[in-house]
Amino acid sequence: MKSHAKVVVIGGGVVGASVLYHLTKAGWKDVLLIERAELTSGSTWHAAGGMHTVNGDPNVAKLQQYTIQLYKEIEAISGQSCGVHITGGIMLAGTRERLDWLKMAKARGRYLGMELEMLSVDEAEKLFPLMDKKHFVGAMYDPIEGHVDPYGVTHAYAKSAQIGGAEIVRQTRVTDLKPRTDGGWEVITDHGNVVAEHVVNAAGLWAREVGRMVGIELPVLAMEHQYLITGDMPELAGKKEQLHAIDFEGEIYIRQERAGMLMGTYERAGVPWSETATPWDFGQDLLPNDLERIAPSLELGFQHFPALEGAGIKKVVNGPFTFAPDGNPLIGPVRGLSNFWVACGVMAGFSQGGGVGLALSQWMVEGDPGADIWGMDVARYGDWTTLAYTNAKVRENYSRRFSIRFPNEELPAARPLRTTPIYEKLLNAHAVFGDYCALEHPLWFAPTAEEAVDKVSFRRSNAHPHVGLECAAVRDAVGLLEISNYGKFDVRGPAAAEWLSTVMANAVPKVGRIALTPMLNERGKLIGDFTLCRLAPDHFFVVGTYAAEVFYMRWFEQHLPPQGVTVRPCAMEYVGLSVAGPKSRELLQSLVREDLSTAAFPFMSFRRMSVGMVPAYVGRVSFTGELGYELWVTTDYQRALYDSLIAAGREVGLKLFGGRALNALRIEKNFGTWAREYRPIYGPFEANLGRFVDFKKAHFIGRSAALEERDSGGALRLVGFSIDAADADALGDEPIWHDGHVVGWVTSGAFGHRVGASLALGYVPAAVASADGGFEIEIIGERHRATRLTGAAYDPTGALMRT
Ligand SMILES: Cc1cc2nc3c(=O)[nH]c(=O)nc-3n(C[C@H](O)[C@H](O)[C@H](O)COP(=O)(O)OP(=O)(O)OC[C@H]3O[C@@H](n4cnc5c(N)ncnc54)[C@H](O)[C@@H]3O)c2cc1C
């Protein structure tokens, strides 16, 4: 084994091998993979090898498409067969909701270039005669589905990497990792040490253990997973290979394996494996079968696919593989550690392994993953992912693998975990809560405790009229919203202003003022949107997206000067309440001594004030588009602030409102939000944020790329639409049609209660962004006429929030 390497990849499963191959492909040849036993010795060797392109996150779906296309390439380079069988796949719906879900997946597939097709049950039966059609109501067909040989794929990656210059060392275990003063790592193994510039944790089943070597607890947990292979079936003899099939209601996947069928299930009562520590002596082992546990699924399987019952069971496989709490991979550099990367929690290695290797290698070599991998970024999780939290969420995710997640469905596991001081008060006011980074936040308020429950639906739900009343209160009088679920950062020091001016695209505000600003990467793409509030020449209170706190801190820390500025995340030290609506000034004025008139405290002002007895930061700004104020207080004062606002609000018709109303109100105003309208695939001019980019500044990150985008106009444009929709609104990811072709996608949608219309925001090519007509938006499989809005649907001049 060499003593120095640019990169050491720990783990020779399908993921580590893919990372190794992609590093060599990106030009880094001095790369070494260290494997504890033989290649594939973790989850990989006993995988069922199934692969598919459909994924709830379009960005992950793109990486899955890439993975499947890659197999030809690595076979050609390595000469090693991947055992690819592209059989096509069929997803079977047993309920109307599932059929709706499939229609939505098909619609999403349109702008991803996927050729998905809806089938009647009769058509489905023709393609997949093993099904008993009486249990189903329809299906979707995907021509690009199939399975591969896990051994073949891993060795094809590995050989291709070796041909590209990589070295692979087997039967060698990494036992510890020590950081070096030069930013690299001392990789300690049971067969000697290696000095590495970068380390990649691709240790699969042992990713937690490798994480612990560097002091982190990665949110991954292995679950036991069982599949069985039937005896030979005469029904298959002499026939073309059967399709892959997913039977959602039966919670079963099924495909042909030689002359029999392979049938696997994600059972409801899933069992975690090695909950706290993975044994190092676990090798190419299987776990004892437990057919009893999957008996209910098998029973359904035999009803739905009767020929299987008589075929007998030839083999049962029970093996563990890892999941993150949301089931998506964990990739990227770990905040606070130099040159330490992860590529783990990959639960669908044969659909996602290639994409994960590509994104991670580009990130390492080019400094940017080259794709929108927010949904897989290890930085999407923060301190709340304790071992027990991860355990509860992974079990829930596993048990729901084939369940529909409705847009208004909040999942119950690990809740309530994080609450603010007014949680019980909001509960008593019949709040329906959502879970955001494990923090409870109010979504809407019901009139009674009995009604405070979401009836899940793809269509307008039971919350609709109540959200409408909340919106009306904000537009006509005043509403009170808890806004604790924002990220907050305390930025201070003599170099704070200069530094913020470099990392943010807009001009830094004057003392007492607020500036909205995008944050761009070097490619001029959006990696954040912030509210900068200046308290003093050397002190800023910065508000952004809480879910991206670790992501932001990782970026900030990479770009901080050695001295002169400190950035401290303080999300839960400061919690917030917002009052918004035409009567919000009257309400707040009754509690503060300062003059709140526009002359004295205009739009975008920020100041310390006492609100009643409570010391607060007060900003005159509101995401609702109304006159409004955001009040930030340390956590100990939140109850008192809430009580005084409620008491004073009685005079002016104050009503509580929640996140659902806020979403509808901001869409009426065409206001975008992070992870929806603002993502690293869009530039600021495409996202209509050009007015917040200050080219008068000589330097800020992304300036030259943003300048280019300004001059070219960018490829895409964010556009607002109103839709002729009767009972269901757009949610996000629906296709936008123009003149009979799919040209773009929706990023957000809601019913605009004040304007009385179904609204959506979405991206279309710049060339069609000013077309007058011909737009349609597809909601649950139906195309609806959409009218492009030339400005915000509500108060397009923005006069109301400035008055
Ligand atoms: C029963 C079953 C069925 C499955 N079916 C499918 C399917 O149909 N389709 C699909 O896409 N996925 C399937 N999977 C999931 C798939 O197996 C995983 O997504 C994939 O194997 C993850 O690969 P990995 O490289 O991340 O991890 P692993 O395969 O666990 O590889 C990690 C490697 O790292 C090595 N290692 C760990 N620690 C160290 C150390 N300290 N030093 C050196 N080496 C170390 C291990 O020995 C191991 O070889 C299935 C899994 C199971 C269990």
The ligand as a Gaussian input file, in Angstrom:
#p B3LYP/6-31G(d) Opt

LIG

0 1
 C      -31.483000      -7.532000       0.962000
 C      -31.106000      -6.288000       0.246000
 C      -31.666000      -5.996000      -0.998000
 C      -31.316000      -4.826000      -1.665000
 N      -31.848000      -4.578000      -2.894000
 C      -31.462000      -3.489000      -3.597000
 C      -31.940000      -3.255000      -4.894000
 O      -32.714000      -4.035000      -5.437000
 N      -31.525000      -2.137000      -5.549000
 C      -30.661000      -1.249000      -4.976000
 O      -30.308000      -0.247000      -5.622000
 N      -30.209000      -1.455000      -3.719000
 C      -30.580000      -2.543000      -3.019000
 N      -30.092000      -2.745000      -1.755000
 C      -29.296000      -1.674000      -1.149000
 C      -27.862000      -1.707000      -1.632000
 O      -27.304000      -2.888000      -1.213000
 C      -27.105000      -0.504000      -1.037000
 O      -27.679000       0.676000      -1.559000
 C      -25.636000      -0.508000      -1.415000
 O      -25.064000      -1.755000      -1.245000
 C      -24.856000       0.493000      -0.574000
 O      -23.510000       0.399000      -0.940000
 P      -22.349000       1.077000      -0.104000
 O      -21.136000       1.020000      -0.945000
 O      -22.784000       2.414000       0.353000
 O      -22.197000       0.231000       1.238000
 P      -21.655000      -1.218000       1.543000
 O      -22.065000      -2.181000       0.504000
 O      -22.038000      -1.519000       2.948000
 O      -20.095000      -1.077000       1.418000
 C      -19.263000      -0.534000       2.395000
 C      -17.902000      -1.193000       2.282000
 O      -17.008000      -0.502000       3.140000
 C      -16.155000      -1.446000       3.752000
 N      -15.669000      -0.817000       4.989000
 C      -16.422000      -0.334000       5.994000
 N      -15.643000       0.178000       6.967000
 C      -14.387000       0.043000       6.557000
 C      -13.139000       0.374000       7.145000
 N      -13.060000       0.963000       8.335000
 N      -12.007000       0.083000       6.454000
 C      -12.086000      -0.492000       5.226000
 N      -13.247000      -0.848000       4.645000
 C      -14.375000      -0.587000       5.297000
 C      -17.047000      -2.639000       3.964000
 O      -16.305000      -3.834000       4.128000
 C      -17.897000      -2.638000       2.712000
 O      -17.362000      -3.435000       1.691000
 C      -30.411000      -3.914000      -1.078000
 C      -29.858000      -4.213000       0.154000
 C      -30.191000      -5.371000       0.813000
 C      -29.556000      -5.651000       2.117000

